[in-house]
């Protein structure tokens, strides 16, 4: 039996903890917050339930296999999303990719030839990121892993060719090949997913949005709670309100952690959180990390953060549903002057697009009877307005209020009378997310999705190893683009690594 310590209790940590504890090892998870989940969590205010960060996930085959392996799949009620897309040009709820294409062609009939060329090239890349109908190969071992890798091996020549053409191309560069830079179509396609993410992900992102976008009926917090309960049943120890302030090393190997002035020994330490802070802040001996790598880690770009508005409404789910139609709506805005890279634009929130998500339309228990909950969310520029006021609490509050009001105003055309129905209102900024998850700059995924700002050379690789022996990365930060699938892949790789390693002496 080995003694394993995991720092953080996000989805990657909880899955790794379950997998390792199931093998009979002693596992202790340290979580600085009062509840488990990280970004995959939620909270209640005045009877309204809201998701903390993650409102949906893709790669359901990977998620479902993990839950089946752990033995909790039957305890979870996964619900598939349908996404309504709204702009001044279209309003529809496509059920599949072809429906989306039809909607776009109908909205822009004069651009048929340009759209033909765009979609033709886009569909050549659709299989580049793998088959999302099957679990990621990283979840398997031995012969089963080889079988899971076979489709990738067979398609390798084609994929390598397409990767050379598009792998280092951003969505903006790809869209500029077909549409004028000030056109609505350029703005639409250049803003898919994360800002200037790799063009090779556009096809998969669009397809997944309509056929493989899921949530949990009980809320993301229920997911984390079920995993935590199962982990404890297996003998795992979950220490809440327990911030790890140091990873302790000896002879070049991780041998434990320090928390609340107490040292806890371990054979292996899994850092299931921010890679930057793990290496640059928690590690007790920075000399174990080459200076060049320290510089690379410190300077590496992270994924953009979100601004989220939480609203408790004196409006029934039925009434809200008349306007929303489905719980998940994306309102595209192409007002002039929008620039995700302009941190000094005080009017950014009046120009940005927004997603709307109603937890209570998924589950009526997420709001008091006769009422409803609504979340408004958008990505924001790094360090907007001197990083939200430069540390001045009064200015921070003013900026937060201004951003909330702008977001609410922007969706009132979709939900008339929204302002008059608000009973509860609050918001989370990137600073909020950084405070609760410890992700640098409130990064919503992990590293940057921009292919020109990569930290890992291989975008699809899982990198749990660190220069410190017995210290592994067990979160979404083990993959360039992270997310829930990345966290799960890292969890499985950590579990397999510990199985193979000999106990540290």
Secondary structure, DSSP 8 states (H G I E B T S, - for coil): --EEEEE--BHHHHHHHHHHHHTT-EEEEE-SSSSSBTTS-EEEETTEEEESS---B--HHHHHHHHHHHT-GGG--EEE--EEEE-SS-EE--SSHHHHHHHHHHHTGGGHHHHHHHHHHHHHSTTTT--TTS--GGG--HHHHHHHHHHHHHTHHHHHHHHHHHTT-BHHHHHHTTS-TTSHHHHHHHTSSSTT-BGGGHHHHHHHHHHS-EEETT-HHHHHHHHHHHHHHTT-EEESS--EEEEEEETTEEEEEEETTEEEE-SEEEE-S-HHHIIIIIBS-GGGS-HHHHHHHHH--B---EEEEEEEESS-HHHHHHHHSSSEEEE----TT--TT-TT-TTGGGTS-EEEE-HHHH-GGGS-TT-EEEEEEEE--TTHHHHHHTT-HHHHHHHHHHHHHHHHHHHTTTSTTTGGGEEEEEEE-HHHHHHHH--GGG-SSSB---GGG-SSSSTT----B-SSBTEEE-SGGGSSS-HHHHHHHHHHHHHHHHHHS----
